[in-house]
């Protein structure tokens, strides 16, 4: 099911913010809402991000601090992804090496021939 998107006014009303606050957060790189017909459209991910921004501000973080937090989280996510894809590649490579070793094994070839 595809989630619906909200306009800047709808999001502002939902969070009790002025629309210019959301536009400012976009201008400083905290938000990147999609555009449809030249208008901002906010999805669930944007709403979660806004909630995180608000909680972070309540905790005393500056907008620069929040932007840095998002940057670090993004880098860690990318590093984790690279690590996982690297592990998957390593596993596939090891499996291919084992398969080649089995193909070279005379006992294995004989067992396959007998089973076939």
VEXFISE-341519 format. One line per field, with one value per residue: x, y, z of N, C-alpha, C, O in turn; residue number from 1; residue in three letters. Coordinates in Angstrom, 1 decimal, padded with zeros to 4 digits, m for minus. Example, Ala and Ser with C-alpha at 12.3 -4.5 7.8 and 13.67 -1.06 7.14 Angstrom:
% residues 2
n.c1 (013.2/012.8) .
n.c2 (m005.7/m002.2) .
n.c3 (007.8/007.1) .
ca.c1 (012.3/013.7) .
ca.c2 (m004.5/m001.1) .
ca.c3 (007.8/007.1) .
c.c1 (013.2/012.9) .
c.c2 (m003.3/000.0) .
c.c3 (007.8/007.9) .
o.c1 (014.2/013.4) .
o.c2 (m003.3/001.1) .
o.c3 (008.5/008.0) .
num (1/2) .
residu (ALA/SER) .
% end
This chain:
% residues 116
n.c1 (000.8/000.6/001.8/000.1/000.9/001.6/000.8/002.8/001.4/m000.4/001.4/002.7/000.5/m000.1/002.1/002.1/003.5/004.9/004.6/006.9/008.9/009.3/010.1/012.5/014.0/014.3/015.9/018.3/019.1/018.0/015.7/014.2/011.8/009.7/008.7/005.8/004.3/005.6/005.2/005.8/005.8/005.3/006.3/005.9/008.5/009.6/008.0/008.7/011.3/010.9/009.8/012.0/013.7/012.3/012.3/015.0/015.7/014.3/015.9/018.0/019.8/021.4/020.4/022.5/023.8/021.9/021.8/024.4/024.2/022.3/023.9/026.0/024.6/023.7/026.1/027.0/025.0/025.4/028.0/027.4/025.8/027.6/029.4/027.8/027.1/029.7/030.3/028.4/029.3/031.9/031.0/029.7/031.9/033.6/031.9/031.9/034.6/034.7/032.9/034.4/036.5/035.2/034.4/036.8/037.5/038.0/036.6/034.1/033.1/032.9/030.9/028.7/028.4/027.6/025.2/023.7) .
n.c2 (m001.2/002.1/005.0/008.1/011.5/014.6/018.1/021.2/022.9/021.1/019.5/021.3/022.1/019.7/019.4/021.7/023.9/026.8/027.3/028.5/027.6/024.9/025.3/026.7/024.7/023.0/024.6/024.7/022.2/020.1/018.8/017.2/017.3/015.6/016.8/017.8/018.8/021.2/021.8/021.2/017.9/015.9/012.8/009.7/009.2/011.8/012.9/011.5/012.3/015.1/014.9/013.9/016.0/018.0/016.8/016.7/019.4/020.1/018.7/020.4/020.6/022.3/023.5/023.1/021.1/019.1/018.6/017.6/015.3/013.8/013.5/011.9/009.6/008.8/008.2/006.1/004.3/003.8/002.7/000.4/m000.9/m001.2/m002.9/m005.1/m005.9/m006.4/m008.6/m010.4/m010.7/m011.8/m014.3/m015.5/m015.7/m017.5/m019.7/m020.3/m021.0/m023.3/m024.9/m025.2/m026.7/m029.0/m029.9/m030.7/m032.8/m036.2/m038.3/m037.0/m036.6/m039.2/m040.1/m038.5/m039.4/m042.0/m041.6/m040.4) .
n.c3 (000.0/m000.9/000.8/001.5/000.7/002.3/002.3/002.7/004.4/005.7/007.1/008.7/010.3/011.6/013.2/014.7/013.8/012.1/008.5/007.4/009.0/008.3/005.7/006.2/007.5/005.4/003.7/005.1/004.9/006.5/005.8/002.9/001.2/m001.2/m004.5/m006.2/m008.9/m008.5/m005.8/m002.4/m001.0/001.6/003.0/005.0/006.0/006.0/008.0/010.2/010.4/010.9/013.4/014.8/014.6/016.1/018.7/019.1/019.2/021.5/023.2/023.3/021.1/018.5/015.2/013.4/014.9/014.8/012.0/011.7/013.2/011.7/009.4/010.4/011.1/008.6/007.3/008.8/008.3/005.6/005.7/007.1/005.3/003.2/004.4/004.9/002.2/001.4/003.0/002.0/m000.6/m000.1/001.0/m001.2/m002.9/m001.4/m001.5/m004.2/m004.5/m002.9/m004.4/m006.7/m005.7/m005.0/m007.5/m008.5/m007.0/m007.1/m005.8/m005.3/m007.9/m008.7/m006.9/m007.7/m010.3/m009.8/m008.6/m010.5) .
ca.c1 (000.0/001.4/001.3/m000.2/001.8/001.0/001.3/003.5/000.4/m000.9/002.4/002.8/m000.6/000.0/003.2/002.0/004.6/004.6/005.2/008.2/009.9/009.6/010.9/013.8/014.7/014.7/017.0/019.5/019.5/017.4/014.5/014.2/010.5/009.5/008.0/004.8/003.7/006.3/004.8/006.4/005.0/005.9/005.8/006.1/009.9/009.7/007.3/009.6/012.5/010.5/009.6/013.3/014.2/011.7/012.8/016.4/015.7/013.9/017.0/019.0/020.7/021.2/020.1/023.7/024.1/021.0/022.3/025.6/023.7/021.8/025.0/026.7/023.7/023.7/027.4/027.0/024.1/026.1/029.1/026.8/025.4/028.8/029.9/026.9/027.3/031.0/030.2/027.7/030.3/032.8/030.4/029.6/033.3/034.0/031.0/032.4/035.9/034.3/032.3/035.5/037.3/034.4/034.4/038.1/037.6/037.6/035.5/032.8/032.7/032.4/029.6/027.7/028.2/026.9/023.9/023.0) .
ca.c2 (000.0/003.4/006.0/009.4/012.6/015.8/019.4/021.9/023.4/020.0/019.0/022.4/022.1/018.5/019.6/023.0/024.8/027.7/026.8/029.0/026.8/023.7/025.8/027.0/023.5/022.5/025.5/024.4/020.8/019.1/018.2/017.1/016.8/015.5/017.8/017.3/020.1/022.3/021.9/020.2/016.8/015.2/011.4/009.3/009.4/013.2/013.2/010.9/013.2/016.3/014.5/013.8/017.4/018.6/016.2/017.1/020.8/020.0/018.3/021.4/020.6/023.4/023.0/022.5/019.8/018.1/018.2/016.7/014.0/013.1/013.2/010.7/008.4/008.4/007.6/004.8/003.4/003.5/001.8/m000.9/m001.5/m001.6/m004.0/m006.3/m006.3/m007.0/m010.0/m011.3/m011.0/m012.8/m015.6/m016.0/m016.1/m018.7/m020.8/m020.7/m021.7/m024.7/m025.6/m025.6/m027.8/m030.3/m030.4/m031.3/m034.0/m037.4/m039.0/m036.3/m036.8/m040.6/m040.1/m037.8/m040.3/m043.2/m041.1/m040.0) .
ca.c3 (000.0/m001.0/001.7/000.9/001.1/002.9/001.8/003.8/005.4/006.5/008.0/009.7/011.2/012.3/014.2/015.3/013.3/010.9/007.3/007.1/009.8/007.5/004.5/006.7/007.8/004.1/003.2/005.8/004.7/007.4/005.1/001.5/000.7/m002.7/m005.2/m007.1/m009.5/m007.9/m004.4/m001.4/m000.6/002.7/003.2/006.4/006.4/006.3/009.2/011.3/010.5/011.6/014.9/015.4/014.7/017.2/019.9/019.2/019.6/022.9/024.0/023.3/020.0/017.5/013.8/012.9/015.6/014.3/010.7/011.9/013.7/010.5/008.5/010.9/010.9/007.2/007.0/009.5/007.5/004.3/006.1/007.5/004.0/002.4/005.2/004.6/000.8/001.3/003.6/001.1/m001.7/000.4/001.2/m002.5/m003.4/m000.7/m002.0/m005.5/m004.3/m002.4/m005.5/m007.6/m005.0/m005.1/m008.9/m008.8/m006.2/m007.8/m005.0/m005.5/m009.2/m008.8/m006.2/m008.6/m011.5/m009.4/m008.2/m011.7) .
c.c1 (000.9/000.9/001.0/000.8/001.0/001.6/002.1/002.6/m000.1/000.1/002.6/001.7/m000.5/001.0/003.1/003.1/004.1/005.2/006.6/009.3/010.3/010.5/012.3/014.6/015.1/015.9/018.3/019.9/019.0/016.3/014.7/012.9/010.5/008.7/007.0/004.1/004.3/006.0/005.5/005.4/005.8/005.4/006.1/007.5/010.2/009.1/008.1/010.8/012.1/010.3/011.0/013.9/013.6/012.2/014.3/016.5/015.2/015.0/018.2/020.0/020.3/020.8/021.3/024.1/023.1/021.4/023.5/025.1/023.1/022.9/025.7/025.9/023.7/025.0/027.5/026.1/024.7/027.2/028.6/026.4/026.6/029.4/029.1/027.1/028.7/031.0/029.5/028.6/031.3/032.3/030.2/030.9/033.7/033.2/031.5/033.7/035.6/033.8/033.4/036.3/036.5/034.4/035.8/038.3/037.1/036.5/034.2/032.3/032.2/031.1/028.5/027.4/027.4/025.4/023.0/022.5) .
c.c2 (001.2/004.4/007.3/010.4/013.8/017.1/020.1/022.4/022.3/019.5/020.1/022.3/020.8/018.7/020.9/024.0/025.8/027.1/027.2/028.2/025.6/024.2/026.1/025.7/022.8/023.3/025.2/022.9/019.7/018.3/018.2/016.6/016.6/016.6/017.2/018.6/021.3/022.6/020.8/019.2/016.0/013.8/011.0/009.5/010.9/013.5/012.6/011.9/014.5/016.0/014.4/015.2/018.1/018.1/016.6/018.5/020.9/019.6/019.3/021.5/021.8/022.7/022.4/021.2/018.7/017.6/017.3/015.3/013.2/012.7/011.9/009.5/007.9/007.7/006.2/003.8/002.9/002.5/000.5/m001.6/m002.0/m002.9/m005.3/m006.8/m006.9/m008.4/m010.9/m011.7/m012.0/m014.2/m016.3/m016.5/m017.4/m019.9/m021.2/m021.4/m023.1/m025.5/m026.1/m026.8/m029.1/m030.8/m031.1/m032.6/m035.2/m038.2/m038.3/m036.6/m038.3/m040.7/m039.6/m038.8/m041.5/m042.8/m040.8/m041.1) .
c.c3 (000.0/000.0/001.0/001.4/001.6/002.3/003.0/004.8/006.3/007.5/009.1/010.7/012.1/013.5/015.0/015.0/012.3/009.7/007.0/007.9/008.9/006.3/005.0/006.9/006.4/003.6/003.9/005.7/005.6/006.8/003.6/001.0/m000.8/m003.2/m006.2/m007.6/m008.9/m006.4/m003.6/m001.0/000.5/002.9/004.7/006.9/006.7/007.7/010.4/011.5/011.2/013.1/015.5/015.6/015.9/018.5/020.2/019.7/021.1/023.8/024.0/022.1/019.0/016.1/013.2/013.6/015.1/012.9/010.8/012.4/012.5/009.6/009.0/010.8/009.5/006.8/007.6/008.8/006.2/004.6/006.4/006.2/003.2/003.1/004.9/003.2/000.7/001.9/002.6/m000.1/m001.3/000.5/m000.2/m003.1/m002.7/m001.2/m003.4/m005.4/m003.8/m003.5/m006.5/m007.0/m005.2/m006.5/m009.2/m008.0/m006.9/m007.1/m005.2/m006.9/m009.4/m008.1/m007.1/m009.8/m011.0/m009.1/m009.4/m012.5) .
o.c1 (001.8/m000.4/001.7/001.5/m000.2/002.8/002.0/002.9/m000.3/m000.2/002.8/002.0/m000.8/000.8/003.9/003.5/003.1/006.3/007.4/010.5/011.5/011.4/013.3/015.8/016.2/016.8/019.4/020.9/019.4/016.1/015.3/012.8/011.2/008.1/007.3/003.5/003.7/006.6/005.7/004.2/006.9/004.1/006.6/007.7/010.9/009.7/008.2/011.2/012.9/010.7/011.1/014.6/014.3/012.4/014.7/017.4/015.8/015.1/019.2/020.9/019.2/021.0/021.3/024.5/023.6/021.3/023.6/025.7/023.4/022.8/026.0/026.4/023.7/025.0/027.9/026.4/024.6/027.4/029.1/026.6/026.6/029.9/029.7/027.1/028.8/031.6/029.9/028.6/031.6/032.9/030.4/031.0/034.3/033.7/031.5/034.0/036.2/034.1/033.3/036.7/037.1/034.6/035.8/039.2/035.9/035.6/033.2/031.1/031.2/030.2/027.4/026.2/026.5/024.5/021.8/021.8) .
o.c2 (001.4/004.6/007.6/010.2/013.9/017.1/019.6/022.4/022.5/019.2/019.7/022.5/020.9/018.1/021.1/024.7/025.6/026.4/026.5/028.2/025.2/023.4/025.9/025.6/022.2/022.7/025.4/022.5/018.6/017.1/019.1/015.4/017.3/017.4/016.3/019.3/022.4/023.5/019.7/019.5/015.6/013.6/011.8/009.8/011.1/014.3/013.3/012.1/015.0/016.9/014.9/015.5/018.7/018.9/016.9/018.9/021.7/020.1/019.1/022.3/022.1/021.5/021.4/020.3/017.6/016.5/016.4/014.3/012.0/011.6/011.0/008.4/006.7/006.7/005.3/002.6/001.8/001.5/m000.6/m002.8/m003.1/m003.8/m006.4/m008.0/m007.9/m009.3/m012.1/m012.8/m012.9/m015.2/m017.4/m017.5/m018.2/m021.0/m022.4/m022.4/m024.1/m026.7/m027.2/m027.7/m030.1/m032.0/m032.0/m033.4/m035.3/m038.7/m039.0/m036.9/m038.5/m041.5/m040.1/m038.9/m041.9/m043.6/m041.0/m040.8) .
o.c3 (000.8/000.0/000.0/002.4/001.3/002.0/004.1/006.0/007.5/008.6/010.3/011.9/013.3/014.6/015.9/015.9/011.7/009.8/006.4/007.5/008.8/005.9/004.2/006.5/006.4/003.0/003.3/006.3/005.6/007.2/003.1/000.5/m001.5/m002.5/m006.9/m006.9/m008.8/m005.8/m004.0/m000.8/000.2/003.0/005.5/008.0/007.7/008.5/011.4/012.6/012.0/013.9/016.7/016.6/016.7/019.5/021.3/020.5/021.8/024.9/024.7/022.1/018.9/016.0/012.5/012.9/015.0/012.5/010.0/011.9/012.4/009.0/008.3/010.5/009.3/006.1/007.0/008.6/005.9/003.9/006.0/006.1/002.7/002.4/004.7/003.0/m000.1/001.3/002.5/m000.6/m002.0/000.2/m000.4/m003.8/m003.4/m001.4/m003.6/m006.2/m004.3/m003.7/m006.9/m007.7/m005.4/m006.7/m010.0/m008.3/m007.3/m007.7/m005.4/m007.0/m010.0/m008.6/m007.1/m010.1/m011.8/m009.3/m009.4/m013.5) .
num (1/2/3/4/5/6/7/8/9/10/11/12/13/14/15/16/17/18/19/20/21/22/23/24/25/26/27/28/29/30/31/32/33/34/35/36/37/38/39/40/41/42/43/44/45/46/47/48/49/50/51/52/53/54/55/56/57/58/59/60/61/62/63/64/65/66/67/68/69/70/71/72/73/74/75/76/77/78/79/80/81/82/83/84/85/86/87/88/89/90/91/92/93/94/95/96/97/98/99/100/101/102/103/104/105/106/107/108/109/110/111/112/113/114/115/116) .
residu (UNK/UNK/UNK/UNK/UNK/UNK/UNK/UNK/UNK/UNK/UNK/UNK/UNK/UNK/UNK/UNK/UNK/UNK/UNK/UNK/UNK/UNK/UNK/UNK/UNK/UNK/UNK/UNK/UNK/UNK/UNK/UNK/UNK/UNK/UNK/UNK/UNK/UNK/UNK/UNK/UNK/UNK/UNK/UNK/UNK/UNK/UNK/UNK/UNK/UNK/UNK/UNK/UNK/UNK/UNK/UNK/UNK/UNK/UNK/UNK/UNK/UNK/UNK/UNK/UNK/UNK/UNK/UNK/UNK/UNK/UNK/UNK/UNK/UNK/UNK/UNK/UNK/UNK/UNK/UNK/UNK/UNK/UNK/UNK/UNK/UNK/UNK/UNK/UNK/UNK/UNK/UNK/UNK/UNK/UNK/UNK/UNK/UNK/UNK/UNK/UNK/UNK/UNK/UNK/UNK/UNK/UNK/UNK/UNK/UNK/UNK/UNK/UNK/UNK/UNK/UNK) .
% end
